[in-house]
Amino acid sequence: APDQPPAPPAIASQSGGCGVAGGRMTDTRRRVKVYTLNEDRQWDDRGTGHVSSCYVERLKGMSLLVRAESDGSLLLESKINPNTAYQKQQDTLIVWSEAENYDLALSFQEKAGCDEIWEKICQVQGKDPSVDITQDLVDESEEERFDDMSSPGLELPSCELSRLEEIAELVASSLPSPLRREKLALALENEGYIKKLLEIFHVCEDLENIEGLHHLYEIIKGIFLLNRTALFEVMFSEECIMDVIGCLEYDPSLSQSRKHREFLTKTAKFKEVIPISDPELKQKIHQTYRVQYIQDMVLPTPSVFEENMLSTLHSFIFFNKVEIVGMLQEDEKFLTDLFAQLTDEATDEEKRQELVNFLKEFCAFSQTLQPQNRDAFFKTLSNMGILPALEVILGMDDAQVRSAATDIFSYLVEYNPSMVREFVMQEAQQNDDDILLINLIIEHMICDTDPELGGAVLLMGLLRTLVDPENMLATANKTEKTEFLGFFYKHCMHVLTAPLLANTTEDKPSKDDFQTAQLLALILELLTFCVEHHTYHIKNYIINKDILRRVLVLMASKHAFLALCALRFKRKIIGLKDEFYNRYIMKSFLFEPVVKAFLNNGSRYNLMNSAIIEMFEFIRVEDIKSLTAHVIENYWKALEDVDYVQTFKGLKLRFEQQRERQDNPKLDSMRSILRNHRYRRDARTLEDEEEMWFNTDEDDMEDGEAVVPPSDKTKNDEDIMDPISKFMERKKLKESEEKEVLLKTNLSGRQSPSFKLSFSSGTKSSLTSQSSASNLPGSPGSPGSPGSPGSPGSVSKSTSQMAAITTK
C-alpha cells in the first residue's frame, strides 16, 4: 500500500455536480489527490480536485468522480464495482485496483471526507463501513458453504480444454477471500490438478490454441498468488517447472509470447567448476536458479494487493540457498579441491576465473544465513585457508580474478575484521612486507586503473574497517589495538603514504592529473581518520616523517577537492589541541602554505575561503595561545587587511591581551578585579580578593622581585592603573620598529616566511643595541621564540625599565 502523500494546503473550493450530501461543496473535506501506481511501483500524482459520488448512466452504476480544482476537468470517473476490493488506510487514503496492474488511490485532505466516501462505497457493496477492506468479509451464504474446513471442500471443474475459462474464473474469484483461497489450494493439492493442467498446456501448444494458453497463464499466475508451499513444491519439481514457465510465457497483455524456456535451456549454461557428486545438491542448484528467474523475470510486477501474496515464494528461494550453502559446506572434498585448484599455478586463467567467481557467489549466498550459521560458514572457509588463497589470487595479473577476490575479501572483512587482522600479523613473521595481504590490498588501491577509482574506494573502506579501533577486541592477555596498530605502522603505513611522499618532493605536486588527485584524496581521508582515532601511533609517524609539511604541498593543487582534503587533514590535527603537534607546526612554519592558499584565493567567496577562516576562528575561539602568537608574529602583515570577517583582528586582540598578561601579571589581576567589580553583587567576595591582591603585592616586595625605588613606586602604580596610555605608548614603539624592518613580499623559505614581523629571529641582533625603551617585554625587539613566555629573570629588569620611562 502507498504511503500517504503529504496533505496539500487547505483552500476553499467546490466539487463537481453531485455528492453524498448533494449540492456544492464549500469546505475542504472532499479535497483529494488522485494517484496511480506505475510499473516501478511508485505512485504518480495525477492531480488535485474534489471527489463526489453519484449515479452515472453511461457506467450503469454509482461512481466516484474527481474534478480538477484548477479547471473543473474530469480527473477520475470510476464505477464502484460490487466485487472490487477497496482498502481504507491511515484514515485518509482509499486504494483499489481498477484492472490488472492498474492501481488507484485517493488521498483525502481530511478524515471526514474519506469517511463519507468510504461509507458510500460500503453502501454500494453492502458492507459495514467499520471494515478496512471491503472484500475480506465472507457472505453468510458462503459461510454456510464453507463453514467447516474438514468438509469435502471446493469442487473443481473437470480438467478439460473446453473448461479452461471456467477454471480461470474460479481461480480469479477465489483470490479476494482468504477462506476461499484455502479451499482452492486444498482442492488443487488433493486432486493432482496442477499436473493435469500442464498436460492440457502441451495440447494447447500443439494445437496453437492461443485462447487456451491465455487462460492457462491466468490460472498458473493465480496459483502462484495462493502462496502455498505445497503447491510450489509440485510446480517447481524437475518434471513440472519448465512447463510452468511455459504457461507464463503467454501473457494476454503482450502481443507476442516470451521465450523464457529457450533462454533457460540454450543461453543459460550451468558450469561445474568442481564436479558436484551429490545429485540432490545439483538438482537444488538448478531449481533455485529457475525459481529466482521466475520471480525476477517471468512473473509480472505484483499489484498493491498481491505483493504480500508472494512471501512464500521469497521464503522458498531463501531456504533453498541456505540448504545449498549447508550441503557445500559439509562436502569437505569439494572445498579442498576448490582451494587446491585456486592456488595451483598450473590452473589455467579461464578455469581460475570460474573458480573465483564460484567462491564469490558462494560467499554471496552465505549472506542469507542466520548469524550462528554464518559463523560456522566463515570458520569453515578460514580453516580451508581462504585468506592464504586470496593472497595468492591478489598477486596474479588477471584483473577480473583480482576484482572477484577483492569482493570475497570484503565479505570477510565486513563479517570478521579480527580474523583478518590475526592472519596478517601471523604472516608478517614469515613473509616480507611486499607480499603481506594488507600491502597487496593497498597496492591494488594505488594501481586502480578505473578513472573513477571505484575499486580503490571499496578497498579504502576495507582498510578503514581494519584500522578502526572501535571494532578491535581487548582481552586480559593482549590488546588487539596495540598489537595491530604497532604492526600496521611498522609494516604497512609506508606503502600507504608512498604515493603522497613521491608526489610532494617540491613546492607543488609533481603530478596533478585528476586520477592522481583522487587517489591522494583517498589516502588523505584515511590519514585523517587515523589522526582522529590512533593518537600516539599517527602522531609519531607524522612528526618523524614530516607528513604534514608534505600534505600541505597539495594546497597548491589545481584540484580544489584535493587542496581541501589537505586543509581538512591539518584542521583535524589542530582540532586535537595537542602541544606536540602545535610545536611541530610552529617549528616548521606550517601555516605558510595555508596563508599562501588564502591569499591566492583572493576575494572569491568559496569553500576554500570559508574553511581557512574557520580554522583560524577555531584557534581564536579555543584560545590556543601558542598558535595565536605564532600566526600574529609571522603572518599578521599578510592578514591585517582582511576586514570582511573579524577573525584575524580577533586573533590580534587575543595576542595583545596575552602579551599584556605576560608583561604585567599585576595588570591582569587588576583587570580581573575591575571585571569582578562590574559584575559581582557580593561585596564580601570583592573585599577578600582585594586583600589577596595587596597581600600578594607585599609578598612580592619581600621576595625582592620588585626592585623599583621607593620614590618611583607611586608613579609605577599610576602606570599600572593607566593601561590605556601604556598600551598606546607601546603601540607607537612597535610602529616605529616596524618601519625599520624589511618585510618580504613573497613566501619562499620555510624558516623565513614573508609575513614575519619584527618578532622574527632575523631582526634580533640589530634590535638589541637600540635604546632600553625598545627592550620592553612584548615590544618588537623582544628576544625569544614566538609565543614562548619571557625568562624568569627578566621581571626586575623590565619593571625598572617601565619606571624609567614613566619618570621622564
C-alpha positions in Angstrom: 0.0 0.0 0.0 1.3 3.5 -0.7 2.4 5.9 2.0 0.0 8.7 2.5 1.2 11.7 0.4 1.6 15.0 2.2 -1.7 16.8 2.6 -2.0 19.9 0.3 -2.7 23.3 1.8 -6.3 23.9 2.7 -8.2 26.1 0.3 -11.9 27.0 -0.2 -13.1 25.3 -3.4 -16.1 23.4 -4.8 -16.6 19.9 -6.1 -18.4 18.5 -9.1 -22.1 18.5 -9.5 -23.1 15.5 -7.4 -22.2 14.3 -3.9 -23.3 12.3 -1.0 -24.7 15.3 0.8 -25.8 16.8 -2.6 -25.1 20.3 -3.9 -22.0 22.3 -4.0 -19.1 21.8 -1.6 -17.6 24.9 0.1 -15.2 23.1 2.5 -12.1 21.1 2.1 -13.5 17.7 3.3 -13.7 16.2 -0.2 -10.4 17.7 -1.5 -8.2 14.8 -2.8 -5.1 13.9 -4.7 -5.5 11.2 -7.3 -2.6 8.7 -7.6 -1.9 5.8 -10.0 0.7 3.1 -9.4 3.4 3.0 -12.2 5.5 0.0 -13.4 8.3 0.8 -10.9 5.7 0.6 -8.1 5.9 4.3 -7.4 2.8 6.4 -7.0 2.3 9.1 -9.7 0.3 12.2 -8.8 -2.5 12.7 -11.4 -3.8 16.0 -9.9 -5.7 17.6 -7.1 -9.5 18.0 -7.2 -12.8 17.3 -5.3 -14.4 13.9 -5.1 -18.1 13.2 -5.3 -20.3 10.2 -5.9 -23.4 9.8 -8.0 -25.2 7.5 -10.5 -23.6 7.6 -13.9 -25.9 6.5 -16.7 -23.1 5.6 -19.1 -21.5 3.3 -16.5 -24.8 1.9 -15.2 -24.0 2.4 -11.6 -22.8 4.6 -8.7 -19.4 6.0 -9.5 -16.7 8.1 -8.0 -16.0 11.4 -9.8 -13.0 13.7 -9.2 -13.0 17.1 -10.9 -9.8 19.1 -11.1 -9.8 22.2 -8.8 -7.9 24.2 -11.5 -10.3 23.9 -14.4 -13.1 21.6 -13.4 -12.0 18.9 -15.9 -12.7 15.2 -15.0 -9.6 13.6 -13.4 -11.4 10.3 -12.5 -14.6 8.5 -13.3 -14.7 5.1 -11.7 -17.7 2.9 -11.2 -18.0 1.4 -7.7 -17.9 -2.3 -8.7 -19.6 -4.7 -6.2 -16.7 -7.2 -6.5 -13.8 -4.8 -6.3 -11.7 -4.9 -3.1 -11.4 -1.3 -1.7 -8.9 -0.7 1.1 -9.0 2.2 3.6 -5.6 3.1 5.0 -4.3 5.6 7.5 -7.8 7.2 7.9 -7.3 9.4 4.8 -6.4 7.0 2.0 -8.6 4.7 -0.2 -6.9 2.3 -2.6 -8.2 -0.2 -5.1 -7.3 -2.0 -8.4 -9.3 -0.8 -11.4 -7.8 -3.5 -13.6 -4.8 -5.8 -13.5 -1.7 -3.8 -12.8 -3.7 -0.6 -12.7 -4.0 0.6 -9.1 -5.6 3.8 -7.9 -5.5 5.8 -4.7 -7.4 8.8 -3.4 -5.6 10.8 -0.7 -8.0 13.0 1.3 -7.1 16.2 2.9 -9.5 15.5 5.8 -10.6 12.3 7.6 -14.2 13.3 7.5 -14.3 13.4 3.7 -12.6 10.0 3.5 -15.2 8.5 5.9 -18.1 9.9 3.8 -16.8 8.3 0.5 -15.9 5.1 2.3 -19.5 4.8 3.6 -20.8 5.3 0.1 -18.5 2.5 -1.3 -19.6 0.2 1.6 -23.2 1.0 0.9 -22.9 0.0 -2.8 -21.1 -3.2 -1.8 -23.4 -4.0 1.1 -20.6 -3.9 3.7 -20.2 -2.5 7.2 -18.2 0.8 7.0 -16.2 -0.2 10.0 -14.1 -2.6 7.9 -10.9 -1.6 6.2 -11.0 -4.0 3.3 -14.4 -4.4 1.6 -13.9 -7.9 0.2 -12.3 -9.6 3.3 -15.7 -10.4 4.8 -17.4 -13.6 3.6 -21.2 -13.6 2.9 -23.4 -15.7 5.1 -24.2 -17.9 2.2 -20.5 -18.5 1.6 -20.0 -19.2 5.3 -22.7 -21.8 5.1 -21.0 -23.4 2.1 -17.5 -23.3 3.7 -18.4 -23.4 7.4 -16.3 -26.5 8.1 -12.7 -26.8 6.8 -12.9 -30.6 7.3 -15.8 -30.8 4.7 -15.0 -32.2 1.3 -14.1 -28.7 0.1 -14.4 -26.8 -3.2 -15.3 -28.9 -6.2 -13.1 -28.1 -9.2 -14.4 -28.3 -12.7 -13.0 -31.4 -14.6 -9.7 -30.5 -16.1 -10.6 -30.2 -19.8 -9.6 -27.9 -22.6 -13.2 -26.7 -23.0 -13.5 -25.7 -19.4 -10.3 -23.6 -19.0 -12.2 -20.4 -19.0 -14.4 -21.6 -16.2 -11.4 -22.7 -14.2 -9.7 -19.3 -14.7 -12.8 -17.5 -13.4 -13.0 -19.8 -10.4 -9.3 -19.1 -9.5 -9.8 -15.3 -10.0 -12.9 -15.2 -7.9 -11.3 -17.2 -5.1 -8.3 -14.9 -4.6 -10.0 -12.0 -2.7 -11.3 -14.3 0.1 -8.8 -16.0 2.4 -11.2 -18.8 3.2 -11.9 -19.4 -0.5 -8.2 -19.4 -1.3 -7.6 -22.0 1.4 -10.3 -24.2 -0.1 -9.0 -23.8 -3.6 -5.4 -24.6 -2.5 -6.5 -27.8 -0.8 -8.5 -28.9 -3.8 -5.5 -28.3 -6.1 -3.2 -30.3 -3.8 -5.6 -33.3 -3.3 -6.5 -33.9 -6.9 -3.1 -33.6 -8.6 -4.7 -30.8 -10.6 -1.6 -28.9 -11.5 -0.1 -31.8 -13.5 -3.4 -32.2 -15.4 -3.3 -28.5 -16.2 0.2 -28.9 -17.6 -0.8 -31.8 -19.8 -3.5 -29.5 -21.3 -0.8 -26.9 -21.8 1.1 -29.3 -24.1 -2.2 -29.9 -26.0 -2.8 -26.2 -26.4 0.7 -25.5 -27.6 0.5 -28.4 -30.2 -2.9 -27.0 -31.4 -1.6 -23.4 -31.2 -4.7 -22.6 -29.1 -3.8 -19.1 -28.1 -7.1 -18.5 -26.1 -6.5 -21.7 -24.1 -2.9 -20.6 -23.4 -4.0 -17.2 -22.2 -6.5 -18.9 -19.8 -3.6 -21.2 -18.5 -1.5 -18.1 -17.9 -4.2 -16.6 -15.7 -4.7 -19.9 -13.9 -1.0 -20.5 -13.1 -0.5 -16.9 -12.1 -3.5 -17.3 -9.7 -2.0 -20.5 -8.3 1.2 -18.5 -7.5 -0.8 -16.0 -5.6 -2.3 -18.7 -3.4 1.1 -18.6 -1.6 1.2 -22.3 -0.7 4.5 -24.1 -0.2 2.9 -27.5 -1.0 1.8 -26.2 -4.4 5.2 -24.6 -5.1 6.9 -28.0 -4.4 4.8 -29.5 -7.2 5.2 -26.6 -9.6 9.0 -26.4 -9.1 9.7 -30.1 -9.3 12.0 -31.2 -12.1 9.2 -32.6 -14.2 6.9 -29.5 -13.9 9.0 -26.4 -13.6 9.7 -25.8 -17.3 6.1 -26.3 -18.2 5.0 -23.8 -15.5 7.5 -21.3 -17.1 6.0 -22.2 -20.5 2.5 -21.3 -19.3 3.8 -17.9 -18.0 5.2 -17.1 -21.5 1.6 -16.5 -22.8 0.7 -13.2 -21.1 -2.6 -11.9 -22.7 -1.4 -8.3 -22.2 1.5 -9.0 -24.6 1.2 -9.2 -28.4 3.9 -11.9 -28.6 4.9 -14.7 -26.2 8.2 -14.5 -24.4 10.9 -17.1 -24.9 11.8 -17.9 -21.3 12.3 -21.6 -21.8 14.6 -21.0 -24.8 16.8 -18.8 -22.6 17.0 -21.2 -19.7 17.8 -24.3 -21.9 20.1 -22.7 -24.6 21.5 -19.4 -23.3 21.9 -20.0 -19.6 24.6 -22.7 -19.1 25.4 -24.5 -15.8 29.1 -24.8 -15.2 30.5 -27.2 -12.7 33.9 -25.6 -11.9 34.4 -28.5 -9.4 32.3 -31.6 -10.2 29.4 -32.0 -7.8 28.9 -35.6 -7.0 25.7 -35.2 -5.0 22.7 -35.3 -7.4 20.3 -33.8 -4.8 22.6 -30.8 -4.5 22.9 -30.4 -8.2 19.1 -30.5 -8.6 18.7 -28.0 -5.8 21.0 -25.5 -7.6 19.1 -25.9 -10.9 15.8 -25.4 -9.1 16.9 -22.3 -7.2 18.2 -20.6 -10.3 15.0 -21.3 -12.2 12.7 -20.2 -9.4 14.8 -17.0 -8.9 14.4 -16.4 -12.7 10.6 -16.8 -12.4 10.5 -14.3 -9.5 12.7 -11.7 -11.2 11.9 -12.1 -14.9 8.7 -14.1 -15.5 6.0 -13.0 -13.0 4.6 -9.6 -13.6 5.1 -6.8 -11.0 2.6 -7.7 -8.2 -0.1 -5.1 -7.6 -0.7 -3.5 -4.3 -2.9 -6.4 -3.2 -0.6 -9.1 -4.5 2.8 -8.0 -3.0 2.3 -10.0 0.2 0.9 -13.0 -1.6 4.3 -14.0 -2.9 6.0 -14.1 0.6 6.1 -17.9 0.4 8.0 -17.7 -2.9 10.6 -15.5 -1.3 10.9 -17.9 1.5 11.2 -20.9 -0.9 14.2 -19.3 -2.6 15.7 -18.2 0.8 15.6 -21.7 2.3 16.9 -23.3 -0.9 20.0 -21.0 -0.7 20.5 -21.9 3.0 20.3 -25.6 2.1 22.8 -25.2 -0.8 25.4 -23.4 1.4 25.0 -26.1 4.1 25.4 -29.0 1.7 28.5 -27.5 0.0 30.0 -26.6 3.4 29.7 -30.2 4.6 31.3 -31.6 1.4 35.0 -31.4 2.5 36.3 -33.0 -0.7 34.6 -30.3 -2.8 36.1 -27.4 -0.8 39.5 -29.0 -0.6 39.6 -29.4 -4.4 38.3 -25.8 -4.8 41.1 -24.2 -2.8 43.8 -26.5 -4.2 42.9 -25.6 -7.7 42.6 -21.9 -6.8 46.2 -21.7 -5.6 47.7 -24.1 -8.1 50.0 -22.3 -10.5 49.2 -24.9 -13.2 45.5 -23.9 -13.2 44.8 -22.0 -16.4 43.4 -18.5 -16.2 39.9 -19.2 -17.5 39.5 -22.0 -15.0 40.8 -19.9 -12.2 38.4 -17.1 -13.1 35.5 -19.6 -12.9 36.7 -20.9 -9.5 36.9 -17.4 -8.1 33.5 -16.4 -9.4 32.1 -19.6 -7.8 33.6 -18.7 -4.5 32.3 -15.2 -4.7 28.8 -16.4 -5.4 29.2 -18.9 -2.6 30.0 -16.1 -0.2 27.1 -14.0 -1.5 24.7 -17.0 -0.8 26.1 -17.1 2.8 24.5 -13.6 3.4 21.2 -15.4 3.7 22.3 -17.5 6.7 21.4 -16.9 10.3 24.3 -15.4 12.4 25.3 -18.7 14.0 25.3 -20.5 10.6 27.3 -17.7 9.1 29.8 -18.1 11.9 30.2 -21.7 11.1 30.4 -20.9 7.3 33.3 -18.4 7.6 35.0 -20.6 10.2 35.0 -23.5 7.6 36.4 -21.2 4.9 39.0 -19.9 7.3 40.1 -23.5 8.2 40.2 -24.3 4.5 42.7 -21.5 4.0 40.7 -18.8 2.3 43.0 -15.9 3.3 46.2 -17.5 2.0 44.3 -18.4 -1.2 43.2 -14.8 -1.6 46.7 -13.6 -1.0 47.9 -15.8 -3.9 45.0 -14.7 -6.2 45.5 -11.0 -5.4 49.1 -11.3 -6.6 48.1 -12.5 -10.0 47.9 -10.4 -13.2 44.3 -11.1 -14.2 42.3 -8.0 -13.3 38.9 -9.8 -13.3 40.2 -12.5 -11.0 41.7 -9.9 -8.7 38.4 -7.9 -8.7 36.4 -11.0 -7.7 39.0 -11.8 -5.0 38.6 -8.3 -3.7 34.8 -8.8 -3.4 35.4 -12.1 -1.4 37.9 -10.2 0.8 35.2 -7.6 1.5 32.8 -10.2 2.7 35.5 -11.5 5.2 36.4 -8.0 6.5 32.8 -7.0 7.0 32.0 -10.2 8.7 35.1 -10.6 11.0 37.8 -8.0 10.8 39.6 -9.5 13.8 40.1 -12.8 11.9 41.8 -10.9 9.0 44.0 -8.9 11.4 45.1 -12.0 13.2 46.1 -13.6 9.9 48.1 -10.7 8.6 50.0 -10.3 11.9 50.9 -14.0 11.9 52.1 -13.9 8.2 54.3 -10.9 8.9 56.6 -13.2 11.0 57.4 -15.3 7.9 57.0 -13.0 4.9 58.5 -9.8 3.5 56.4 -6.6 3.7 55.9 -6.6 -0.1 53.7 -9.7 -0.1 51.6 -9.1 3.0 47.9 -9.3 2.3 47.2 -5.8 3.5 50.0 -4.4 1.4 48.7 -6.2 -1.6 45.3 -4.5 -0.9 47.0 -1.1 -0.7 48.9 -1.7 -3.9 45.7 -2.6 -5.8 44.1 0.5 -4.4 47.0 2.6 -5.6 47.2 0.9 -9.0 43.4 1.0 -9.8 43.1 1.8 -13.5 39.4 2.8 -13.3 39.3 6.6 -14.0 36.7 7.0 -11.2 38.7 4.7 -8.8 35.6 2.6 -8.0 37.8 -0.3 -6.8 40.1 2.0 -4.8 37.2 3.5 -2.9 36.0 0.0 -1.9 39.5 -1.0 -0.8 39.9 2.2 1.2 36.7 1.4 3.0 38.0 -2.1 3.9 41.3 -0.7 5.1 39.4 1.8 7.3 37.4 -1.1 8.8 40.7 -2.9 9.5 42.4 0.0 11.3 39.3 1.2 13.1 39.9 0.7 16.9 36.1 0.6 17.5 35.9 -3.0 16.2 39.1 -4.2 17.9 39.0 -6.7 20.7 40.6 -6.4 24.1 41.3 -9.4 26.3 43.0 -9.9 29.7 46.3 -11.1 28.0 46.6 -8.8 25.0 45.1 -5.8 23.3 44.4 -6.1 19.6 44.5 -2.4 19.2 48.1 -2.1 20.5 49.4 -5.1 18.6 47.7 -4.5 15.3 48.4 -0.7 15.1 52.0 -1.4 16.0 52.2 -3.9 13.2 50.4 -1.6 10.7 52.6 1.5 11.3 55.7 -0.6 11.1 54.9 -2.8 8.0 52.1 -1.1 6.1 51.9 2.7 6.6 55.0 3.4 4.4 53.2 1.6 1.5 50.1 3.7 2.0 51.9 7.0 2.1 54.3 6.2 -0.7 52.3 8.0 -3.5 51.8 11.0 -1.2 55.5 11.3 -0.4 56.6 10.7 -4.1 54.3 13.5 -5.3 55.2 16.2 -2.8 59.0 16.5 -3.1 58.8 20.1 -4.4 56.8 23.2 -3.6 53.9 21.9 -5.7 52.6 18.4 -6.6 54.8 16.8 -9.2 51.7 15.1 -10.8 48.4 16.9 -10.7 46.1 15.0 -13.0 42.6 14.1 -11.9 43.2 10.4 -11.2 46.3 11.1 -9.1 44.4 13.8 -7.2 41.6 11.4 -6.5 44.0 8.8 -5.2 45.8 11.2 -2.9 42.4 12.5 -1.6 41.5 8.9 -0.7 44.9 8.4 1.1 44.4 11.7 3.0 40.9 10.7 4.0 42.3 7.5 5.7 45.2 9.5 7.3 42.7 12.0 8.7 40.7 9.1 10.1 44.0 7.8 11.7 44.7 11.2 13.2 41.3 11.1 14.9 41.5 7.5 16.2 45.1 6.4 16.6 46.6 9.1 19.0 50.3 8.4 19.5 50.9 6.0 16.6 50.0 8.5 14.0 51.5 11.4 15.9 54.9 9.8 16.0 54.6 9.0 12.3 53.5 12.5 11.2 56.2 14.3 13.2 59.1 11.8 12.4 58.3 11.7 8.7 57.3 15.4 8.4 54.0 14.2 6.9 52.0 17.4 7.5 54.5 19.6 5.5 54.3 17.1 2.6 50.5 17.1 2.8 50.3 20.9 2.7 52.2 20.9 -0.6 48.8 19.7 -2.0 47.3 23.1 -1.1 48.9 24.2 -4.3 47.0 21.6 -6.4 44.7 22.9 -9.2 42.0 20.5 -7.9 40.1 22.2 -5.2 38.9 19.0 -3.6 42.5 17.8 -3.1 43.5 21.2 -1.6 40.5 21.0 0.8 41.5 17.4 1.8 44.9 18.7 2.7 43.4 21.5 4.7 41.0 19.1 6.4 43.9 17.0 7.5 45.6 20.0 9.1 42.3 21.1 10.7 41.9 17.7 12.3 45.4 18.0 13.8 44.7 21.5 15.1 41.4 20.3 16.5 43.2 18.0 18.9 44.8 21.0 20.6 47.9 18.8 21.2 51.0 20.9 22.0 53.3 18.3 20.4 51.5 18.9 17.1 51.5 22.7 17.8 55.2 22.9 18.4 55.8 20.8 15.2 53.6 23.2 13.2 55.3 26.3 14.6 58.8 24.9 14.2 58.3 24.1 10.5 56.2 27.3 9.8 53.3 25.1 8.5 50.8 27.9 8.4 52.7 29.3 5.4 51.1 27.1 2.7 47.6 27.8 4.2 48.1 31.6 4.3 49.5 31.5 0.7 46.5 29.5 -0.5 44.2 32.0 1.3 45.9 35.0 -0.5 45.9 33.2 -3.8 42.2 32.5 -3.5 41.8 36.3 -3.4 38.4 37.7 -2.7 36.5 34.7 -4.0 33.8 33.6 -1.5 34.1 29.8 -1.8 34.7 26.7 0.3 38.4 27.2 0.4 38.0 30.7 1.8 35.4 29.6 4.4 37.4 26.5 5.5 40.6 28.5 6.1 38.8 31.3 8.0 37.1 28.6 10.1 40.4 27.1 11.1 41.8 30.5 12.3 38.4 31.1 14.0 38.8 27.8 15.9 42.3 28.9 17.1 40.8 32.2 18.3 37.7 30.8 20.0 39.6 27.9 21.7 42.3 30.4 22.6 45.2 28.2 21.6 47.9 30.6 22.8 50.9 29.2 21.1 49.3 29.1 17.7 47.8 32.6 18.2 51.2 34.1 18.9 52.8 32.2 16.0 50.2 33.3 13.5 50.2 37.0 14.5 54.0 37.2 14.8 54.7 35.7 11.4 51.6 36.4 9.2 49.8 39.5 10.6 51.0 41.8 7.8 49.5 39.5 5.2 46.2 39.1 7.1 45.6 42.5 8.7 43.7 43.9 5.7 41.1 41.1 5.9 38.2 43.0 7.4 35.1 41.2 5.9 35.4 38.9 9.0 36.6 39.8 12.4 38.6 36.6 12.8 42.1 38.0 12.3 41.5 41.2 14.2 40.1 39.0 17.0 43.3 36.9 16.9 45.4 40.0 17.1 43.4 41.2 20.1 43.9 37.7 21.8 47.6 38.0 21.1 47.9 41.5 22.6 45.9 40.5 25.6 48.2 37.6 26.0 51.3 39.8 25.8 49.8 42.3 28.3 49.4 39.5 30.8 53.0 38.3 30.2 54.3 41.9 30.6 52.5 42.7 33.7 50.7 40.0 35.7 49.6 42.7 38.2 47.7 44.5 35.4 46.0 41.2 34.6 44.9 40.8 38.2 43.7 44.4 38.3 41.6 43.8 35.2 40.2 40.8 36.8 39.2 42.9 39.9 37.6 45.6 37.7 35.7 43.0 35.8 34.5 41.3 39.0 33.6 44.7 40.5 31.5 45.3 37.4 29.5 42.1 37.6 29.7 40.9 41.2 26.9 41.6 43.6 28.6 40.1 46.7 30.7 42.9 48.2 32.4 40.4 50.7 34.0 38.4 47.9 35.4 41.7 46.4 37.0 42.6 49.7 38.6 39.2 50.0 40.0 39.5 46.6 41.4 43.0 47.2 43.0 41.7 50.4 44.6 38.9 48.4 45.9 41.4 45.9 47.6 43.6 48.5 49.0 40.6 50.3 50.5 39.3 47.1 52.0 42.8 46.5 53.7 42.8 49.9 55.0 39.3 49.4 56.5 40.3 46.0 58.3 43.2 47.8 59.6 40.9 50.5 60.9 38.4 47.9 62.9 41.1 46.3 61.2 40.7 42.9 60.1 44.3 42.7 63.2 46.5 42.8 61.5 49.8 41.9 63.0 52.7 44.0 60.5 54.0 46.6 60.4 57.4 45.0 59.2 55.8 41.8 56.7 53.4 43.3 53.7 55.8 43.1 54.4 56.6 39.5 54.7 52.9 38.8 51.3 52.3 40.4 49.9 55.1 38.3 51.3 53.4 35.2 49.6 50.1 36.3 46.3 51.9 36.8 46.5 53.6 33.4 46.7 50.6 31.0 45.3 52.6 28.0 48.1 55.1 27.9 50.7 52.3 28.4 49.2 50.3 25.5 49.2 53.4 23.2 52.8 54.1 24.1 53.9 50.5 23.3 51.9 50.6 20.0 53.8 53.7 18.9 57.1 52.0 19.7 56.0 48.9 17.8 55.1 51.0 14.7 58.5 52.8 14.8 60.2 49.4 14.9 58.1 48.0 12.0 59.3 50.8 9.7 62.9 49.7 10.2 62.2 46.0 9.4 62.3 44.9 5.8 59.1 42.9 5.1 59.5 40.3 2.4 56.8 40.2 -0.3 57.0 36.5 -1.3 56.5 33.3 0.7 59.7 31.5 -0.2 61.7 29.7 2.5 60.0 27.9 5.4 62.4 29.3 8.0 61.9 32.9 7.0 58.4 33.5 5.9 57.5 36.7 4.2 54.8 37.5 6.8 57.2 37.5 9.8 57.1 40.8 11.7 59.9 42.2 13.8 59.5 39.3 16.3 61.5 37.1 14.0 64.9 36.0 14.8 66.3 37.7 11.8 66.0 41.2 13.4 67.1 40.1 16.9 70.7 41.2 16.8 70.1 44.7 15.3 67.4 45.5 17.8 69.3 44.6 21.0 71.6 47.5 20.6 68.8 50.0 20.5 67.7 52.1 23.4 66.4 50.4 26.5 62.9 51.5 25.7 62.8 49.2 22.7 63.6 46.2 25.0 60.3 46.4 26.9 58.7 42.9 27.2 56.3 42.5 24.3 57.9 45.1 22.2 59.0 44.2 18.7 62.6 43.6 19.7 61.8 41.2 22.5 64.1 38.1 22.1 62.9 34.5 22.3 61.0 32.1 20.2 57.5 33.2 19.1 54.9 32.5 21.6 57.3 31.5 24.4 57.0 33.2 27.8 59.6 35.5 28.9 62.6 34.2 31.0 62.1 34.2 34.8 65.0 36.6 35.3 63.5 39.3 33.2 61.0 40.6 35.7 63.1 43.0 37.7 64.8 44.4 34.6 61.5 45.1 32.9 60.0 46.7 35.9 62.8 49.1 36.3 62.7 50.0 32.7 59.0 50.8 33.0 59.7 53.0 35.9 62.4 54.8 33.9 60.0 55.6 31.1 57.3 56.9 33.4 59.6 59.3 35.3 60.8 61.1 32.1 
